[in-house]
């Protein structure tokens, strides 16, 4: 397939804001270099995103989740038609398990009430 569109979902935008917040505490040159690399690799998914493997976790794999490693970060995404949907950008594999738990574990009904 040709070029894919890139769509960054709300969770991934929130993740990216957290990454930027962290990078702002680093030396400016290093922060800019790291941010530029992350953005470049995400944009690179517009060409042949199928090159990235599926995640191993069954719940995510069943939903078509793939991952891209950028330094210590995992960019989790799904390919739908002509769009690469960036769903999460998380630091390291240890946070992947927590992201799975938060995104795929149903909340008890009493926590879903609007007050």
TIBALUM-447312 format. One record per atom (N, C-alpha, C): residue in three letters; atom name; x, y, z. Coordinates in steps of 0.02 Angstrom, whole numbers, plus 50000, padded with zeros to 5 digits. Layout:
+--------+-------+-------+-------+-------+
| residu | atome |     X |     Y |     Z |
+--------+-------+-------+-------+-------+
|    ala |    CA |     X |     Y |     Z |
...
+--------+-------+-------+-------+-------+
END
This chain:
+--------+-------+-------+-------+-------+
| residu | atome |     X |     Y |     Z |
+--------+-------+-------+-------+-------+
|    unk |     N | 50043 | 49941 | 50000 |
|    unk |    CA | 50000 | 50000 | 50000 |
|    unk |     C | 50044 | 50062 | 50000 |
|    unk |     N | 50017 | 50118 | 49978 |
|    unk |    CA | 50055 | 50180 | 49975 |
|    unk |     C | 50063 | 50213 | 50042 |
|    unk |     N | 50058 | 50278 | 50043 |
|    unk |    CA | 50066 | 50316 | 50105 |
|    unk |     C | 50005 | 50310 | 50150 |
|    unk |     N | 50018 | 50303 | 50213 |
|    unk |    CA | 49965 | 50300 | 50264 |
|    unk |     C | 49959 | 50368 | 50298 |
|    unk |     N | 49899 | 50384 | 50320 |
|    unk |    CA | 49890 | 50443 | 50362 |
|    unk |     C | 49910 | 50423 | 50433 |
|    unk |     N | 49930 | 50473 | 50472 |
|    unk |    CA | 49947 | 50461 | 50542 |
|    unk |     C | 49895 | 50497 | 50585 |
|    unk |     N | 49864 | 50461 | 50630 |
|    unk |    CA | 49816 | 50491 | 50677 |
|    unk |     C | 49839 | 50475 | 50748 |
|    unk |     N | 49848 | 50526 | 50788 |
|    unk |    CA | 49871 | 50516 | 50857 |
|    unk |     C | 49810 | 50522 | 50903 |
|    unk |     N | 49795 | 50468 | 50937 |
|    unk |    CA | 49737 | 50465 | 50982 |
|    unk |     C | 49750 | 50502 | 51048 |
|    unk |     N | 49697 | 50516 | 51084 |
|    unk |    CA | 49700 | 50556 | 51146 |
|    unk |     C | 49750 | 50528 | 51197 |
|    unk |     N | 49749 | 50462 | 51209 |
|    unk |    CA | 49796 | 50433 | 51257 |
|    unk |     C | 49868 | 50445 | 51235 |
|    unk |     N | 49881 | 50438 | 51170 |
|    unk |    CA | 49948 | 50448 | 51145 |
|    unk |     C | 49968 | 50522 | 51150 |
|    unk |     N | 49921 | 50567 | 51139 |
|    unk |    CA | 49936 | 50639 | 51147 |
|    unk |     C | 49954 | 50654 | 51219 |
|    unk |     N | 49917 | 50624 | 51265 |
|    unk |    CA | 49931 | 50633 | 51336 |
|    unk |     C | 50000 | 50604 | 51352 |
|    unk |     N | 50015 | 50546 | 51325 |
|    unk |    CA | 50082 | 50516 | 51335 |
|    unk |     C | 50136 | 50562 | 51309 |
|    unk |     N | 50124 | 50590 | 51250 |
|    unk |    CA | 50173 | 50635 | 51219 |
|    unk |     C | 50184 | 50697 | 51261 |
|    unk |     N | 50131 | 50724 | 51290 |
|    unk |    CA | 50138 | 50782 | 51334 |
|    unk |     C | 50181 | 50765 | 51394 |
|    unk |     N | 50171 | 50705 | 51422 |
|    unk |    CA | 50213 | 50682 | 51478 |
|    unk |     C | 50286 | 50675 | 51458 |
|    unk |     N | 50298 | 50650 | 51398 |
|    unk |    CA | 50366 | 50643 | 51373 |
|    unk |     C | 50398 | 50712 | 51365 |
|    unk |     N | 50360 | 50759 | 51337 |
|    unk |    CA | 50385 | 50827 | 51329 |
|    unk |     C | 50401 | 50858 | 51397 |
|    unk |     N | 50358 | 50847 | 51445 |
|    unk |    CA | 50369 | 50873 | 51513 |
|    unk |     C | 50434 | 50845 | 51541 |
|    unk |     N | 50445 | 50781 | 51531 |
|    unk |    CA | 50507 | 50750 | 51554 |
|    unk |     C | 50567 | 50779 | 51517 |
|    unk |     N | 50561 | 50785 | 51451 |
|    unk |    CA | 50617 | 50809 | 51411 |
|    unk |     C | 50635 | 50882 | 51428 |
|    unk |     N | 50586 | 50921 | 51449 |
|    unk |    CA | 50599 | 50990 | 51468 |
|    unk |     C | 50646 | 50996 | 51528 |
|    unk |     N | 50654 | 50942 | 51565 |
|    unk |    CA | 50699 | 50941 | 51622 |
|    unk |     C | 50770 | 50920 | 51602 |
|    unk |     N | 50779 | 50902 | 51540 |
|    unk |    CA | 50843 | 50880 | 51514 |
|    unk |     C | 50880 | 50939 | 51482 |
|    unk |     N | 50944 | 50931 | 51468 |
|    unk |    CA | 50980 | 50984 | 51431 |
|    unk |     C | 50945 | 50996 | 51364 |
|    unk |     N | 50936 | 51059 | 51345 |
|    unk |    CA | 50897 | 51076 | 51285 |
|    unk |     C | 50917 | 51039 | 51222 |
|    unk |     N | 50981 | 51033 | 51208 |
|    unk |    CA | 51003 | 50999 | 51146 |
|    unk |     C | 50982 | 50926 | 51146 |
|    unk |     N | 50990 | 50893 | 51203 |
|    unk |    CA | 50971 | 50822 | 51208 |
|    unk |     C | 50895 | 50814 | 51202 |
|    unk |     N | 50858 | 50859 | 51233 |
|    unk |    CA | 50785 | 50856 | 51231 |
|    unk |     C | 50759 | 50864 | 51160 |
|    unk |     N | 50785 | 50913 | 51124 |
|    unk |    CA | 50764 | 50925 | 51055 |
|    unk |     C | 50782 | 50866 | 51011 |
|    unk |     N | 50842 | 50839 | 51019 |
|    unk |    CA | 50864 | 50782 | 50980 |
|    unk |     C | 50818 | 50722 | 50991 |
|    unk |     N | 50801 | 50708 | 51054 |
|    unk |    CA | 50760 | 50651 | 51071 |
|    unk |     C | 50689 | 50660 | 51045 |
|    unk |     N | 50660 | 50719 | 51054 |
|    unk |    CA | 50593 | 50733 | 51030 |
|    unk |     C | 50590 | 50727 | 50954 |
|    unk |     N | 50639 | 50757 | 50920 |
|    unk |    CA | 50641 | 50753 | 50847 |
|    unk |     C | 50644 | 50681 | 50822 |
|    unk |     N | 50684 | 50640 | 50857 |
|    unk |    CA | 50689 | 50570 | 50838 |
|    unk |     C | 50622 | 50534 | 50846 |
|    unk |     N | 50589 | 50546 | 50902 |
|    unk |    CA | 50524 | 50515 | 50914 |
|    unk |     C | 50473 | 50535 | 50861 |
|    unk |     N | 50469 | 50598 | 50845 |
|    unk |    CA | 50422 | 50623 | 50794 |
|    unk |     C | 50440 | 50595 | 50725 |
|    unk |     N | 50504 | 50594 | 50709 |
|    unk |    CA | 50527 | 50568 | 50645 |
|    unk |     C | 50507 | 50494 | 50636 |
|    unk |     N | 50516 | 50455 | 50688 |
|    unk |    CA | 50499 | 50384 | 50684 |
|    unk |     C | 50423 | 50373 | 50679 |
|    unk |     N | 50384 | 50414 | 50714 |
|    unk |    CA | 50311 | 50409 | 50709 |
|    unk |     C | 50289 | 50427 | 50638 |
|    unk |     N | 50315 | 50481 | 50612 |
|    unk |    CA | 50298 | 50502 | 50543 |
|    unk |     C | 50320 | 50448 | 50494 |
|    unk |     N | 50375 | 50414 | 50509 |
|    unk |    CA | 50400 | 50361 | 50466 |
|    unk |     C | 50352 | 50303 | 50459 |
|    unk |     N | 50306 | 50297 | 50506 |
|    unk |    CA | 50255 | 50243 | 50502 |
|    unk |     C | 50208 | 50253 | 50443 |
|    unk |     N | 50209 | 50312 | 50413 |
|    unk |    CA | 50166 | 50324 | 50354 |
|    unk |     C | 50189 | 50282 | 50295 |
|    unk |     N | 50250 | 50257 | 50297 |
|    unk |    CA | 50277 | 50214 | 50246 |
|    unk |     C | 50287 | 50144 | 50275 |
|    unk |     N | 50251 | 50096 | 50251 |
|    unk |    CA | 50259 | 50025 | 50269 |
|    unk |     C | 50256 | 50012 | 50344 |
|    unk |     N | 50202 | 50029 | 50378 |
|    unk |    CA | 50197 | 50016 | 50450 |
|    unk |     C | 50194 | 49941 | 50466 |
|    unk |     N | 50179 | 49900 | 50414 |
|    unk |    CA | 50176 | 49828 | 50424 |
|    unk |     C | 50243 | 49798 | 50442 |
|    unk |     N | 50297 | 49836 | 50434 |
|    unk |    CA | 50363 | 49812 | 50451 |
|    unk |     C | 50371 | 49802 | 50526 |
|    unk |     N | 50328 | 49835 | 50564 |
|    unk |    CA | 50331 | 49830 | 50637 |
|    unk |     C | 50293 | 49768 | 50661 |
|    unk |     N | 50320 | 49733 | 50711 |
|    unk |    CA | 50288 | 49672 | 50733 |
|    unk |     C | 50225 | 49685 | 50775 |
|    unk |     N | 50184 | 49633 | 50779 |
|    unk |    CA | 50127 | 49634 | 50824 |
|    unk |     C | 50153 | 49627 | 50895 |
|    unk |     N | 50116 | 49655 | 50943 |
|    unk |    CA | 50134 | 49646 | 51013 |
|    unk |     C | 50121 | 49573 | 51032 |
|    unk |     N | 50152 | 49550 | 51085 |
|    unk |    CA | 50144 | 49480 | 51106 |
|    unk |     C | 50082 | 49470 | 51150 |
|    unk |     N | 50062 | 49522 | 51185 |
|    unk |    CA | 50004 | 49516 | 51230 |
|    unk |     C | 49942 | 49500 | 51190 |
|    unk |     N | 49908 | 49448 | 51209 |
|    unk |    CA | 49852 | 49420 | 51171 |
|    unk |     C | 49796 | 49471 | 51161 |
|    unk |     N | 49778 | 49508 | 51215 |
|    unk |    CA | 49723 | 49556 | 51210 |
|    unk |     C | 49737 | 49610 | 51159 |
|    unk |     N | 49799 | 49634 | 51157 |
|    unk |    CA | 49817 | 49686 | 51109 |
|    unk |     C | 49826 | 49658 | 51039 |
|    unk |     N | 49859 | 49601 | 51034 |
|    unk |    CA | 49870 | 49571 | 50969 |
|    unk |     C | 49804 | 49555 | 50934 |
|    unk |     N | 49755 | 49532 | 50972 |
|    unk |    CA | 49689 | 49516 | 50943 |
|    unk |     C | 49657 | 49578 | 50913 |
|    unk |     N | 49676 | 49637 | 50938 |
|    unk |    CA | 49649 | 49700 | 50912 |
|    unk |     C | 49695 | 49733 | 50861 |
|    unk |     N | 49746 | 49696 | 50839 |
|    unk |    CA | 49789 | 49721 | 50786 |
|    unk |     C | 49845 | 49767 | 50807 |
|    unk |     N | 49861 | 49769 | 50872 |
|    unk |    CA | 49912 | 49815 | 50896 |
|    unk |     C | 49982 | 49792 | 50873 |
|    unk |     N | 50019 | 49841 | 50849 |
|    unk |    CA | 50089 | 49832 | 50831 |
|    unk |     C | 50130 | 49881 | 50873 |
|    unk |     N | 50195 | 49873 | 50871 |
|    unk |    CA | 50236 | 49920 | 50908 |
|    unk |     C | 50299 | 49940 | 50870 |
|    unk |     N | 50322 | 49999 | 50886 |
|    unk |    CA | 50383 | 50027 | 50859 |
|    unk |     C | 50425 | 50048 | 50919 |
|    unk |     N | 50487 | 50027 | 50921 |
|    unk |    CA | 50531 | 50047 | 50976 |
|    unk |     C | 50571 | 50108 | 50954 |
|    unk |     N | 50568 | 50161 | 50995 |
|    unk |    CA | 50607 | 50221 | 50983 |
|    unk |     C | 50645 | 50235 | 51048 |
|    unk |     N | 50710 | 50218 | 51046 |
|    unk |    CA | 50751 | 50221 | 51107 |
|    unk |     C | 50716 | 50181 | 51160 |
|    unk |     N | 50698 | 50210 | 51217 |
|    unk |    CA | 50665 | 50173 | 51270 |
|    unk |     C | 50590 | 50173 | 51267 |
|    unk |     N | 50561 | 50203 | 51216 |
|    unk |    CA | 50488 | 50209 | 51211 |
|    unk |     C | 50458 | 50157 | 51163 |
|    unk |     N | 50397 | 50136 | 51179 |
|    unk |    CA | 50359 | 50093 | 51135 |
|    unk |     C | 50301 | 50134 | 51107 |
|    unk |     N | 50297 | 50138 | 51042 |
|    unk |    CA | 50242 | 50171 | 51008 |
|    unk |     C | 50193 | 50115 | 50988 |
|    unk |     N | 50135 | 50115 | 51019 |
|    unk |    CA | 50085 | 50063 | 51005 |
|    unk |     C | 50035 | 50091 | 50955 |
|    unk |     N | 50023 | 50053 | 50902 |
|    unk |    CA | 49979 | 50077 | 50850 |
|    unk |     C | 49940 | 50021 | 50817 |
|    unk |     N | 49888 | 50040 | 50781 |
|    unk |    CA | 49845 | 49995 | 50744 |
|    unk |     C | 49839 | 50023 | 50673 |
|    unk |     N | 49839 | 49978 | 50625 |
|    unk |    CA | 49829 | 49999 | 50555 |
|    unk |     C | 49756 | 49985 | 50538 |
|    unk |     N | 49720 | 50038 | 50519 |
|    unk |    CA | 49650 | 50033 | 50497 |
|    unk |     C | 49644 | 50066 | 50428 |
|    unk |     N | 49630 | 50026 | 50379 |
|    unk |    CA | 49624 | 50051 | 50310 |
|    unk |     C | 49686 | 50088 | 50290 |
|    unk |     N | 49680 | 50153 | 50277 |
|    unk |    CA | 49738 | 50193 | 50255 |
|    unk |     C | 49766 | 50237 | 50311 |
|    unk |     N | 49752 | 50218 | 50374 |
|    unk |    CA | 49773 | 50259 | 50430 |
|    unk |     C | 49811 | 50218 | 50482 |
|    unk |     N | 49866 | 50247 | 50506 |
|    unk |    CA | 49902 | 50219 | 50563 |
|    unk |     C | 49877 | 50257 | 50624 |
|    unk |     N | 49846 | 50221 | 50669 |
|    unk |    CA | 49817 | 50251 | 50729 |
|    unk |     C | 49866 | 50242 | 50787 |
|    unk |     N | 49897 | 50296 | 50807 |
|    unk |    CA | 49944 | 50294 | 50863 |
|    unk |     C | 49902 | 50295 | 50927 |
|    unk |     N | 49904 | 50240 | 50965 |
|    unk |    CA | 49861 | 50233 | 51023 |
|    unk |     C | 49896 | 50250 | 51088 |
|    unk |     N | 49959 | 50231 | 51096 |
|    unk |    CA | 49996 | 50246 | 51158 |
|    unk |     C | 50069 | 50256 | 51141 |
|    unk |     N | 50104 | 50295 | 51182 |
|    unk |    CA | 50176 | 50302 | 51179 |
|    unk |     C | 50199 | 50295 | 51251 |
|    unk |     N | 50228 | 50238 | 51266 |
|    unk |    CA | 50245 | 50224 | 51336 |
|    unk |     C | 50319 | 50208 | 51343 |
|    unk |     N | 50343 | 50220 | 51403 |
|    unk |    CA | 50414 | 50209 | 51416 |
|    unk |     C | 50425 | 50137 | 51438 |
|    unk |     N | 50461 | 50100 | 51398 |
|    unk |    CA | 50483 | 50034 | 51416 |
|    unk |     C | 50429 | 49981 | 51423 |
|    unk |     N | 50452 | 49920 | 51425 |
|    unk |    CA | 50406 | 49863 | 51428 |
|    unk |     C | 50371 | 49858 | 51495 |
|    unk |     N | 50403 | 49882 | 51548 |
|    unk |    CA | 50371 | 49877 | 51613 |
|    unk |     C | 50306 | 49917 | 51616 |
|    unk |     N | 50302 | 49971 | 51581 |
|    unk |    CA | 50241 | 50011 | 51579 |
|    unk |     C | 50189 | 49983 | 51532 |
|    unk |     N | 50211 | 49939 | 51486 |
|    unk |    CA | 50163 | 49909 | 51440 |
|    unk |     C | 50111 | 49869 | 51478 |
|    unk |     N | 50131 | 49830 | 51526 |
|    unk |    CA | 50084 | 49790 | 51564 |
|    unk |     C | 50033 | 49836 | 51599 |
|    unk |     N | 50055 | 49891 | 51628 |
|    unk |    CA | 50009 | 49937 | 51662 |
|    unk |     C | 49961 | 49970 | 51611 |
|    unk |     N | 49987 | 49986 | 51552 |
|    unk |    CA | 49943 | 50015 | 51500 |
|    unk |     C | 49890 | 49965 | 51479 |
|    unk |     N | 49908 | 49902 | 51475 |
|    unk |    CA | 49860 | 49850 | 51457 |
|    unk |     C | 49807 | 49845 | 51511 |
|    unk |     N | 49828 | 49844 | 51573 |
|    unk |    CA | 49781 | 49838 | 51629 |
|    unk |     C | 49733 | 49897 | 51629 |
|    unk |     N | 49758 | 49958 | 51621 |
|    unk |    CA | 49715 | 50017 | 51622 |
|    unk |     C | 49668 | 50019 | 51563 |
|    unk |     N | 49690 | 49999 | 51505 |
|    unk |    CA | 49649 | 50005 | 51444 |
|    unk |     C | 49602 | 49947 | 51432 |
|    unk |     N | 49616 | 49889 | 51461 |
|    unk |    CA | 49576 | 49830 | 51444 |
|    unk |     C | 49543 | 49798 | 51504 |
|    unk |     N | 49553 | 49824 | 51563 |
|    unk |    CA | 49519 | 49796 | 51621 |
|    unk |     C | 49456 | 49837 | 51634 |
|    unk |     N | 49398 | 49805 | 51635 |
|    unk |    CA | 49337 | 49843 | 51648 |
|    unk |     C | 49337 | 49872 | 51719 |
|    unk |     N | 49312 | 49932 | 51724 |
|    unk |    CA | 49307 | 49964 | 51789 |
|    unk |     C | 49245 | 49938 | 51825 |
|    unk |     N | 49248 | 49933 | 51891 |
|    unk |    CA | 49188 | 49914 | 51928 |
|    unk |     C | 49133 | 49965 | 51915 |
|    unk |     N | 49070 | 49943 | 51911 |
|    unk |    CA | 49015 | 49989 | 51894 |
|    unk |     C | 49011 | 50051 | 51939 |
|    unk |     N | 49026 | 50044 | 52003 |
|    unk |    CA | 49020 | 50102 | 52048 |
|    unk |     C | 49071 | 50156 | 52031 |
|    unk |     N | 49125 | 50139 | 51995 |
|    unk |    CA | 49174 | 50190 | 51976 |
|    unk |     C | 49156 | 50225 | 51910 |
|    unk |     N | 49107 | 50199 | 51875 |
|    unk |    CA | 49087 | 50228 | 51811 |
|    unk |     C | 49031 | 50280 | 51819 |
|    unk |     N | 49005 | 50288 | 51879 |
|    unk |    CA | 48951 | 50337 | 51889 |
|    unk |     C | 48975 | 50408 | 51882 |
|    unk |     N | 48934 | 50449 | 51855 |
|    unk |    CA | 48948 | 50521 | 51850 |
|    unk |     C | 48917 | 50554 | 51910 |
|    unk |     N | 48958 | 50593 | 51947 |
|    unk |    CA | 48932 | 50627 | 52006 |
|    unk |     C | 48926 | 50701 | 51994 |
+--------+-------+-------+-------+-------+
END
